[in-house]
């Protein structure tokens, strides 16, 4: 039975650099362009102090209650049948 012999050839420095440097750099470049593409194609951003050139957009979490009005309750008083709040708290955790 005859076995096919494998021929091994030497790899040049240029081929080595291409495989271990240029191909990975090309892959990283494509990934970088894909992630930065939306930033490059976006329009100019609004900066504080610039003129606002657009119509105002009013937003509400409850469109059905847009016409309903609520009466303000002064501090320290309670509304009709609502007990006064006794809990204390805050961002610093003073309970």
Sine and cosine of phi, psi and omega as CSV:
sin_phi,cos_phi,sin_psi,cos_psi,sin_omega,cos_omega
0.00,0.00,0.69,-0.72,-0.06,-1.00
-0.97,-0.26,0.75,-0.66,0.01,-1.00
-0.98,-0.22,0.73,-0.68,0.02,-1.00
-0.94,0.35,0.75,-0.67,0.00,-1.00
-1.00,0.02,0.63,-0.77,0.02,-1.00
-1.00,-0.02,0.71,-0.70,0.05,-1.00
-0.99,-0.15,0.72,-0.70,-0.01,-1.00
-0.92,-0.39,0.77,-0.63,0.03,-1.00
-0.89,-0.46,0.43,-0.90,-0.02,-1.00
-0.96,0.30,0.55,-0.83,0.01,-1.00
-0.98,-0.19,0.76,-0.65,-0.03,-1.00
-0.98,0.19,0.23,-0.97,0.01,-1.00
-0.90,0.43,-0.62,0.78,0.00,-1.00
-0.89,0.45,-0.68,0.74,0.03,-1.00
-0.91,0.41,-0.63,0.78,0.03,-1.00
-0.90,0.43,-0.71,0.70,0.03,-1.00
-0.90,0.44,-0.64,0.77,0.01,-1.00
-0.89,0.46,-0.69,0.73,-0.05,-1.00
-0.95,0.31,-0.69,0.72,-0.12,-0.99
-1.00,-0.06,-0.18,0.98,-0.02,-1.00
-0.81,-0.58,-0.82,0.57,-0.12,-0.99
-0.94,0.35,-0.68,0.74,0.00,-1.00
-0.90,0.43,-0.74,0.67,0.07,-1.00
-0.88,0.48,-0.62,0.78,0.04,-1.00
-0.90,0.44,-0.61,0.80,0.05,-1.00
-0.91,0.41,-0.65,0.76,0.03,-1.00
-0.90,0.43,-0.72,0.70,0.05,-1.00
-0.88,0.47,-0.61,0.79,0.04,-1.00
-0.90,0.44,-0.66,0.75,0.04,-1.00
-0.90,0.43,-0.68,0.73,0.03,-1.00
-0.90,0.44,-0.66,0.75,0.03,-1.00
-0.88,0.47,-0.71,0.71,0.03,-1.00
-0.90,0.44,-0.61,0.79,0.01,-1.00
-0.92,0.40,-0.58,0.82,-0.01,-1.00
-0.99,0.17,-0.51,0.86,-0.03,-1.00
-1.00,-0.02,-0.19,0.98,-0.06,-1.00
-0.83,0.56,-0.72,0.69,0.01,-1.00
-0.87,0.49,-0.55,0.83,0.00,-1.00
-0.92,0.39,-0.62,0.78,-0.02,-1.00
-0.96,0.28,-0.51,0.86,-0.06,-1.00
-1.00,-0.01,-0.12,0.99,-0.02,-1.00
-0.96,0.28,0.49,-0.87,0.04,-1.00
-0.96,0.29,0.04,-1.00,0.00,-1.00
-0.91,0.40,0.58,-0.82,-0.02,-1.00
-1.00,0.02,0.43,-0.90,0.10,-0.99
-0.99,0.17,0.72,-0.69,0.07,-1.00
-0.88,-0.47,0.59,-0.81,0.02,-1.00
-0.82,0.57,0.69,-0.72,-0.02,-1.00
0.99,-0.15,-0.27,0.96,0.04,-1.00
-0.98,0.17,0.38,-0.93,0.09,-1.00
-0.94,0.35,0.64,-0.77,0.06,-1.00
-1.00,-0.07,0.89,-0.45,-0.14,-0.99
-0.98,-0.18,0.22,0.97,-0.11,-0.99
-0.89,-0.46,0.35,-0.94,0.06,-1.00
-0.93,0.37,0.55,-0.84,0.05,-1.00
-0.94,0.33,0.58,-0.81,0.04,-1.00
-0.89,-0.46,0.88,-0.48,-0.01,-1.00
-1.00,-0.04,0.74,-0.67,-0.03,-1.00
-0.83,-0.56,0.64,-0.77,0.09,-1.00
-0.63,-0.78,0.58,-0.81,0.01,-1.00
-0.97,0.23,-0.36,0.93,-0.03,-1.00
-0.78,-0.63,1.00,0.06,-0.03,-1.00
-0.89,0.47,-0.48,0.88,0.00,-1.00
-0.93,0.37,-0.52,0.85,-0.04,-1.00
-1.00,-0.07,0.32,0.95,-0.06,-1.00
-0.90,0.44,-0.60,0.80,-0.03,-1.00
-1.00,0.07,-0.26,0.97,-0.03,-1.00
-0.96,0.27,0.66,-0.75,0.04,-1.00
-0.94,-0.34,0.50,-0.87,0.03,-1.00
-0.87,-0.50,0.63,-0.78,0.01,-1.00
-1.00,0.06,0.68,-0.74,0.02,-1.00
-0.98,0.21,0.65,-0.76,0.04,-1.00
-0.96,-0.27,0.82,-0.57,0.02,-1.00
-0.87,0.49,0.44,-0.90,-0.01,-1.00
-0.89,0.45,0.66,-0.76,0.01,-1.00
1.00,0.02,-0.28,0.96,0.03,-1.00
-0.97,-0.23,0.30,-0.95,0.03,-1.00
-0.88,-0.47,0.39,-0.92,0.06,-1.00
-0.97,0.25,-0.16,-0.99,-0.04,-1.00
-0.91,0.41,0.95,-0.30,0.09,-1.00
0.97,0.26,0.21,0.98,0.00,-1.00
-0.98,-0.17,0.83,-0.55,-0.01,-1.00
-0.93,0.35,0.48,-0.88,0.01,-1.00
-0.94,0.35,0.59,-0.81,0.01,-1.00
-0.97,0.25,0.75,-0.66,0.00,-1.00
-0.91,-0.41,-0.13,0.99,-0.04,-1.00
-0.97,0.24,0.61,-0.80,0.09,-1.00
-0.90,-0.43,0.44,-0.90,0.03,-1.00
-0.09,-1.00,-0.17,-0.99,0.04,-1.00
0.28,-0.96,-0.01,-1.00,-0.04,-1.00
-0.94,0.33,-0.39,0.92,-0.03,-1.00
-1.00,-0.03,-0.04,1.00,0.05,-1.00
0.98,0.18,0.43,0.90,0.07,-1.00
-0.99,0.16,0.99,-0.12,-0.05,-1.00
-0.98,-0.19,0.00,0.00,0.00,0.00
